Structures are given as structure tokens and as C-alpha cells.
Amino acid sequence: MAFKNIIDLHTHTDNSFDGNHSTMFMCETAYMKGLRAVAFTDHVEIDGYYRDNFDRTAIQSFFEVAKARSAFNGRLIVCVGVELGQAVYDKPVAEELISKMNYDFIIGSIHNLPNQQDPYYTDFSDESIDYYAMLDEYFQRELELAQWNKFDSLAHLTYPLRYIVGNYGRPVDMSRYSEIIDEILLTLIKNQKSLEINTAGLRQPIGVTSPDESIVRRYRELGGKLITIGSDAHYAEHLGAGIEQGYEIALRCGFDKIAVYQNRMPTLIPIE
């Protein structure tokens, strides 16, 4: 199925520590690929805000994206966004940033537990690692983030599975998390926040979106109405990657619209 409106609301420029291309080049690529809208959501990891210079890169990203939005006006909808990592680990810092920056769109995410490394760097083939204990705390932190409620879309809800399951093939019985995942989803619904379908896993060893279709369907069953879809592109060539598959998942789960945010307000765009 071909879709008219390809909208990618989770992307990273070289203002992210793991990004690779300039904002203007990303916009040019998005336009050439025929995207209708893109949000640039560079990393701001709140638990390393001053230590790792996110206080500076946040400003750089904001102004570069605002400049690109002006340059591509009428050709590409460009949303000024941010991926706020671990906001609940230092809420005053996160809230001060939000108050200073006139963002269109804020993604909330948890990449690592307090004072621990991102699971991207963890060798889960080490059998001494209790990854269930890690996941127990991870989903508690996701719930805390959902309850904090100062973001627009909850990113890649099952993020650690990219590495535990995808890269290392370790089994995870997700049924043990069904209750807390329901609580997270119900919190999003109550607060009228979006759930992100992150398509990065479709081009990674795990081979599924984050969260996968079963959780997207559960969100809908519980009354969820707002979803965003993002490629999590860190390279220009990945802009829009997997968005059509994300749309197909959304349609199968009962959604016929996706949310696009400007000035922190969602507009529902038909999937067509």
C-alpha cells in the first residue's frame, strides 16, 4: 500500500551526539524523498544536561531547526522538536528547558536507568546480568515519565528489547509487564498524550517496531486515540524509513489518523 502523507516525527541531526548530518541536509533529503512533514528531535539527556553539554547543543539544535523551517516554508512542514531523555531524573532542569524553548513537539524517553549506561553499550550475553531486574525498573521509570506528563509523545516504550532480544537473542517474557504497560498506556490516555510507533527496529536485528503491534493494539483497546510515528533516523538515508509499515500497523490496530504537533498542539492527519 502506498501512502500520500509520509510524516516522520522522530529524527536526529548532527546536533545529537550520535547524529550524522546537518539540519539543512536532512531537510533537503526529506524534501527529495517526498515527505510531507518532519520533526527534528535531537537528544537532550537530562541526567547529563550540564556534564555532557546538552545545555549548549539544545540551543544549537533549536535555532538550526527554526532556520530550516523558514527556509523550507511551503515545501516541507518542519517541526522544532526535542527528545528529552530521562526528564524525571531531574525534573527542574527539564522543566526549565521546556519553559525557555518554544518547541513544537517534545518526545519523552528513557534510555538508561539512574547512574547506569544505556543498554546499547551492555553485553547481554553475560549471564550474570539480570536483565529482568533492569526491565522491572525500566518500566517503573516509564510509568513515572508518563505521570510527569510534560511531553507530547512517549518514545520507543520497549527500548531495551532492541538490544536484549534484538542484538543478543535473549528471551523476554513480556507477559510479566502487561499490568504496568497497561498502567502506562492508561496514563497516556488520561493525559491525552501520544504513543509513538518507533520504526527503527524494522531496520535492526529485532525486526519489529517499538512498541510492537500487540502493544499498539492494546493502547487502542484501552481507548488510545493519539499516535505518532517516527523512524528514529540518525542518518539522512533513514528519513522516512519504516513509516509506511508503521502506518499499516496503525491501520490494523484501528487508527486512521496520526498526530502532528505544532506549538505543542496535535493536528490529526488522515493515514491515506
N, C-alpha and C positions, 0 to 999 in steps of 0.2 A: 504494500500500500504506500503510495506517495502522499506526502503532506505538504500543504501550501506554506504554512506558517512554522518555520523552524526557529524556535526560541531557546536559547541556551543561557541559563541563569546561574551558572557556576563555572567561572573561568579564572585563570591566573596569568598575569603579565610578569615581566621581569622585575616588578616591584614586590613579588613574592620571592622568598629565599630559594624556592625550588622552581620558579618560573623561568622562562627562556626567551620570550620575545617581547618587544616593546608594545605599548598600548596601541600606537598607530598601526603597526604592522598587524597586530591581532584584529583591529577594526577592518583594515584592508582585506585581510583573509576572510573574515566573517562576511563582508560585503560580496566578495568574489564567489563565496560559496552559496550565496543566496539566502543567508539568514535574515530573518525579519528583525530580530532583537537579540541583544547580548548584554549580560551583566558581567562586569569585571569585579571580582570578589577576592581581591588579594588578601593573603594571610595577615591577620593581626593576632598573634598568640598572646593572650593577656597574661599568662603566667611567666612570660619572658619579655614583657612590654618594654621595659627600660633596658634590661640586661642585653637583649638582642636587637635593640634599635628599632623596634616596631613603632615607637612613637614618631620616628622620622619617616620610615617607609609608608606609614599610613597617610601622612600628609602628601608625600610624593605621589602615591597612587591616586589619591582623591583628585589632585589637580591635573594630573595627566589624563585621567578618565574624563573629567569635566571638559578639558580642552578637546579631547577626541569626540565627545558628544556634540560639541559645537561644530567641529569640522565635518562630521558625517550627518548633520541635521538634514532630514529629508531623504536620506538614503538608507540609514540604519538606525534603529532605536538603540541607544546606548544608555545603559543604566549604571549609575555610580554606586557600586556596592562594596561590601567587605565581608570576609569570612572571619567572624570573631571566634577564635579558638579559646576554650576553657574560660569563658567570661565569668563563670560562677566562682572561679578560684580567686578572683579579686574584683568583686562587683563594683566598688567605687571607681576603679580605673576604667573598667568597661563602660560604665555609665557616663563618666566624664567625656570619654572619646565620642560616644553617641551624641552627647549634648552639643559638642563642638562641631561635628561634621554633619552636613545636610545630606545624608545618604538617601538614595532611592530605595536601597534593598540591603538588608542585613541577614546573613546566614549565621545561624548558631551551630557550633560544632564542638565535639570533644575529641581530641586527638590522643591525649595521654592522661594518665592518672597523675595526681599531685606528686611532684618530685620524681617522676618516672619518665622513661623515654617513650617516644612514640612506638607503637608495636611494629611499625615499619622496620625498625632497627633491631628487633628482637628475634633471636634464633629459636623458633618454636619446636625445632627438632630436639632441643634439650628437654629431656623427660622430667627434669627436676622443676621445670616451670609449671606452676599450677595456673593454667590459663583460664580455668573455670572461676578461680578466685578473682582473677583480673576482670573477667567478664561480669561477675557479680557486682563488683564495684563500678565498672564502666556503666552498666545500665542504671545504677543508682545515680551516677553523675548526670546521665542523660535526663533522668527524671527531674533532678534539681535544675538543670538547664531549662527544661520545658516549663517548670514552675516559675522560673525567673521571668520569662515572658517578655524580654525586651529585644527580641529579634523578630524576623518575619517568616523564615522557613528553617526547619530543623534538618540539618545536613546529614547525609550518609549514616543513618541510625545504627547500622550494623558494621561500622567501620573496621573494627579489629578482625572481622572474619575475612577481610581481604588477604590478611597475612596468615592467620592461624589456619584457616581452611584452604585459601587460595594458593598461598606460596608454600605451605608446609604440609598440606593434606591431613591436618589433624581433625578428627571428628568433633563436632559440636552439636549437642542435643539442644536445639533451640526451644523445645517444649518447656524446659525449666525456666525460661524467661517470658513465657506467654503472658503471665499475670502482670509483670512490671511493664512489658511492652504495651499491653492494653492501657495501663495507667498513664504511660507517656502519651499514647495516642489520644486518650480521652482528655488529657490536659491541653494538648494542641487544639482539639476541637472546641473545648470550653472557651479557650482564649482566642479563637478564630485565627490560628496560625497555620501555616502551610507545612506539609510534609514533603520533603524533597525526594524525588526519584533520581538517584545519582547513577549515571550510566558508565562511570569509569570501569567498574568491574567487568563490563562486557568486553573490554579490550585487555583485561588482565586474566591471570590464571583461574580466578574464581568463576568467571564466566556468567555472573548474574549481577543485577543491579543491587544497590544498597539504599533502602532495604529491598528485599526480593518481592516478587509478586504476591506472595502469601500475606505479607505484612501490609502491602498497599491495599490488598483486598479487605483485610481486617479493618484498616483505617476507614474504608468506605462503609463497611458493615456497621461500624460504631457511629457513623454519622459524619465522617470527614468530608469536607467539600473543597478544600483548597490544597492544590498540589503545585509544586514547581518541578522542573526537570532541568538537570544540568550535567554537562559532560565531565566536569572537573578537569578541563583541558589545562595542561601546563605547557603545551606546545601549540603553535598556530594550526598545525595539521590536524589536531584533535578537536578543534572547534566544531560543534555540532555532532560529534561522534556519538552514536547510540541514541540520539534524540528521537529518531523515528521509532526505534524499538521501545523506548520509554513511552512514547505516545500509544503504541499498541498495547503495552501493559496497562496504561491508564484506561484505555477504552475497554479492555477485557474486565477491568475491575469496577467499571460503572461510571467513570469520569468522562465527560465530553468537553471539558474546558480545562485550561491551565491558567494559573495566576501569573501575571506580570506586574512588577512593582515599580511605581514611580512616586517619589515623595512618601515612601513607606506605605502606600495605599495600593491594594491589589485591584487590577482590572482583569476580568475573566475573558480569555481569548479562546474561541472555539478550536477544538482539535479537528482540523479538516485538511 
